[in-house]
Amino acid sequence: MNLPDIVDISMGGGGKRMDLLIKFIGEKIGLRNSEEDLIGPLDMDDSSVVQIPNDRIVLTTDGHTVDPVFFPGGNIGDLAVAGTVNDLMVMGCRPLYLTLGMIIEEGFSFNDLGKICETIGENLRRTGVRVIAGDTKVMPKGSLSNIVITTAGIGLMERDAPLQDSAGRPGDVVIVSGTLGDHGAALMAQREGIDLETNLLSDVYPLWPDLKEVVLHEGVRCMKDVTRGGLASALSELATKSKCTVEVVEKKIPVDPRAKAICDILGLEPLEISSEGKVVIVCTEEHSAEVIDLLLKADSGKNAAIIGRMIEGRPEVHVKTEIGGTRLLDKPYGEPIPRVC
């Protein structure tokens, strides 16, 4: 394909130049039709038409504006797939399809665009999810920063009932699937030029099908992926919706020492920092050992830990500190780190 080095404004105009851009994106991602499609993405109609063999459809939508676009351990393409797939999965759902919208700044490198699209394709193949529809726009230089990606996700419910944030009960155990804050800390270290001679990487990762057995386990009441606002936001929402106090033990919460060091330098609370490949799981106490065992066997759950439990009380989060006290962990007032996902 004969292309210039950068995306130019004519490629967003709906003509032959736009056809080149769309063809490039489709080839790099590896779009394909399937036998289940009545109208597939390669037909290039205004919409795809697919057959859904179950009427319990799960939908989600997301936008991705990360800065920088490439960060230690990933890029915006990883976030686009992981963020959408994980949102579907924590509802007790098998992700099936994505729609993909790209808004590209004029002058963006085709080399970088190709890397992003290849990353999207790799993640799709790993998860068994397909892009079935999309849209591409090119904006004048200076009107946005590099590239913005929007997605919608479609999946099928795999459990008898959805996993909802409101399902937690007093006595339930609270588990995290691994170290927290890796994504936000790695991104901020790059953004702020912090060189600690560490190799801390973002934890961005689509968790389906890696955690499929956890999702389907009978003892799991609710799951929540840890994104903006970190563990603080995730636990606060679970406490509020379940109408319970969430009590966690600080020394049991897994935080990578490198992430903690970066947060200390920047004056940030590690428990408010984004992860993009970790989940909080609330399960019954009798099944907690089984859930932990499943997590430890999964690639993305090697550092899983029980960090606390739900108890009767006000809908808030209590952290038992290492010196014997208790502090309140509240949902952040605003976004501690802008443009992390």
Secondary structure, DSSP 4 states (H G I P E B T S, - for coil): ----SB--GGGGSSSHHHHHHHHHHHHHHT----TTEEE-GGG--SS-EE--S-S-EEEEEEEE--SSSEETTEEHHHHHHHHHHHHHHTTTEEEEEEEEEEEEETT-BHHHHHHHHHHHHHHHHHHT-EEEEEEEEEE-TTSSSSEEEEEEEEEEE-SSS---GGG--TT-EEEESS-SSHHHHHHHHHHTT---S----------TTTTHHHHH-TTEEEEEE--TTHHHHHHHHHHHHHTSEEEEEGGGS---HHHHHHHHHHT--GGGS--SS-EEEEE-GGGHHHHHHHHHHSGGGTT-EEEEEEESSSS-EEEE-TTS-EEE-PPPSS-SSSS--
